[in-house]
Amino acid sequence: MKLDRRIALALLLLPTLLIAQTKKKHAVPAAFSNARYIWVETVDGSDAFTPGIIPDDRQAIGDVEDALQDWKRYVITTRKSDADLVFIVRKGRIAAAKIGGTVGGGSGPLNPPFPGQGPGSGPGASGSGSPGPGISGGTEVGSPDDLLQVRLLNSDGTLGAVLWERLFPDGLDAPQVSLVAQLRKAVDHDYPLNAPPSPSKP
């Protein structure tokens, strides 16, 4: 009698166990499935048209945008405020000089250092320590590998949570743009786009 009850209980629990075992584990957050519009910039918030942007980073923005357009899953917006996701790029380099114009005074860089960088070593940090009107110069130090980071954009225009981040040697170089390829593989695996319906036979 006890054996019959155990068998009955096992049969009742079987569907629940099967659902738990077959539940899909996602490698990337659902925000990638819900997003439509994206924006691409560098770690210091520069876009491709920002004066003084490091040429390698400007090229990386263009190559990432081309790769995203080939993906055909997202639309690159012309205004950051319209974006759902912000793609942040940085070409790998041990050190790079950055030159740009400044207007007005200040007490330090406008943006905090990128994670993993100490004060004064992040993008936009000036080597002179005396910001003011005119031409400013500085040195940016970081990883020799390329970086791609994807973050949410908050309603107030600030960057939100980091959804995905990878470092990879030459990962932003065209034509492969392997960092975008890695992300594309993960997103399309977890959230495949609906295939178009098959044409009806005449």
N, C-alpha and C positions, 0 to 999 in steps of 0.2 A: 504493500500500500504506500509506504514511504517512497519507494522507488518510483511509483507512478506519479506521485506529487512532484518529485524532483524533475522528472522528464517533462511534465506539464509546465513547470516553472521555467525550465530551460527553453522550451518552445516559445513561451511568452516573451522572454528576454532576447531571443535571437534577433528579431528585427532591429531592436535598439543597438545591440552590439554591432550588427552589420553596418548600420548608419554611422556609428562612431568610428568604425575602422575605415569606411570609405569616404569620410569627410575630407575634403581637399584642403591641404595646408598650402597657403599662399606664401610665395617668397617675397612678394612686394605688396604694399598696402593697397586697399581698395580705391584710394584716391587716384591711382593711375587709371582705373577703369572709369571713374566718374568725370575725370578732367576732360576738357575740350581745348582750352586756349593756353598757350605757353609763351614764356618769355625767356630769352637767353642773355646772360650777362656774365661779367667776370666776378671774382671774389670781392672786389671792392665796389661793385655796383655799376661798373662802366659797361656801356653797350658799344657796338661797333663804331658808332659815330662820336664817341667821347674823345675830345682832344687829349693827347698825351698818352692814350692807351698803348700798352706794349704791343708791338706789331704781331708777335706770336699769338697773343691772346685775341687780337682782332681777327686773325686768320682762323683761330680755333672757333670763335663764335660763328663765322661764316660756314665752316665745315660742319659744325654741329647742326646748324639750321638746315643745311642741305640734306644731312642724314635724316633729320626729323621730317622734312618734306617728302623724302623718299619713303619713309615709313607710312605716311598718309593716315596716321591715327590721330594726330593733333594738328591744330592750326596755330601758326606763329602770329601772335598779335603785334600790332604796331604800338600799342600802349601797355606798359607794364601793369597798370591798374586794372586792366581787363583780364589778366592772366589768372589761371587756376593754379598752375605750377610754374616755378622759376628754375630753369636749368642754369647752373653756375659752373663755369669752366675756368681752368687755369692750366696753361702749358707748363710742363715740367722744366725746372731750371734751378740751378744752385743759387745763382744770383743774377739779377738783371737791373740795369739802371732805368729809372723812370723820370721823365722830364715833363713838366706841365706848367701852365700859368695858374696863378692864384689871384683872387680878388679879396681884399680885406684881410683881417688878421684872424688869429685863432690860437688855441693852446695845445693843439695836437691833431692827430688824424681824425677825420670825420667818422671813420668806422673802426670798431674794435678789431684787434688782430684776429686772423683766421684761426680756428682751432688747431692747436699744435704749434703755434707761433707765439713767441714772447712779445711783450710790449716793445714797440719800436721796430719790430721786424716784419710786421704785417703789411699788406698792400696799402700804399699811400703814406707809409711812414717816411718821414724826411730825415736825411742824415745830418742836416744842419742844426735841427732843433730850434730854429728861429723862423717860424712861418710868418709870412707877410706878403704884401702886394708884390707882383712881379713874377719872375720865373723861379720855380722851386725844383730841386732835384732830390733824388732819394735812391735807396737801394732796396730791392725786394728780395727776400731770401725764402726759400721753401724747398719742397721735395723735387727731386729730379724727374719724378713720374708725373704724367698728366692726371688731372683731377676732373671728375664730373660729379656734381652733387645736384640733387633735385630736392626742392623745398616747397612747401605750401606757401601761398601768399595770403596773409591775413587781410581782413576787410579794411584795416587802417593803413594798408600799404607796406607794413613791415613783413619781414620774412618769418615764416612759421617753422614748424617742425621739419627736420631732415627726414625725407622719405627714403632716400637711396643715395649712397656715396661709394665711389670706387676710385682707386689710384691704379694706373696701369702705364707701363712704358709706351710712349708714343700712342696712347689710347685715343687722342683727339685728332690724329693725322688722317687726312683723306687719302685714298678713297674709302678705306675700311671704317674709320672712326669706330674702333673696336669697343670703346666704352658705351657708345650709343647702341651698338650691336648687342652687347651684353644685356643692357637694360631692355631692349626691344624683345630679346628672346624670353626674358623673365616675365615681362608684362603680357606678351602674346600667349605664353604658356598658361599663366594664371587666369587671364581674362581674354579669351579668344573673341575676336569680333565675329558677329553673326555672319555666316556665309550667305551670299546672295541666293535667293531661291532658284532652283533649276528651271530653265524654260520649259513650258509645257509642250508636249509633243503634239504636232498638228493632227 
